[in-house]
Amino acid sequence: MAIAQFKPKMREIRLDTEDFEERFAEYDIISEFTGIILTLVAVEGNVRYTSFVTATYADVLRNQKEAIA
């Protein structure tokens, strides 16, 4: 008999973009849909925090991250 591994479920919480940016310094920008709307994603523990942004605003955020790096 095999013992089933414990697989914690990841919760997802959507945040307003302003709140997301204030809370997370490190995040990924991904395209989950058509590319017009992009998703900001940060993970803490078993929680995936997301916020939707336009492609134009995502470009602004990418440029800011590159300027800081």
N, C-alpha and C positions, 0 to 999 in steps of 0.2 A: 504494500500500500504506500503510495507516494503522499508526501505531506505538501499541501498547497502552500506556495510562497505567499507571504504577506505583500500585497501590492496596494500601497496607499493611493487613493484617488486624488488627483490634482483638482483643486477648486479653481475656478476662474472668476475674477472680479474685474469689472469694467470701471474705469475711473475717467473723470473729466480730464481732458488733456492738460489743463493748467495744474491740476492736482498731481497728475502723473509726473510731469516735469519737475515739480517741486520735490517729490518724494524720491525719485530715482535718478541717480547720476549715470548709471550704467544700464543700458537697455538695447534691445535689437529692434530694427525696423524691418518688418516682413510684409509680403504681399500675400494675403489669403484669398483675395477675390480677383477682381479684374485688373488691378494695378492702379486704378484711379484713387481708390481708398486704400491706404496702407495702415498697418497695425503696429503700434509701439508695444513691445512685450518685455516684461521684467518678471523674473521668478524669484520668490523668496520662500524657502521651505517647500511646502506642498501647495503653494498658491501662485497662480499665473495671473499677473496683473496686465490688463490690456487697455488700450485707448486707440480710437480710430482717428486718423488724420488724412488730409488730402495729400496727393503726391507732391504738390508744390510745397506744402509746409514740411513734409518729410525731407525734401531737398534742403530747406533752410536748416533743419535740425542736423542733417548730415554735415553740412558746411560748418556749422558751429562746433560739432564734435571734432572735425578735422582741424579746425583752427586751434582748438584747445590742445590737441595731441601733438 
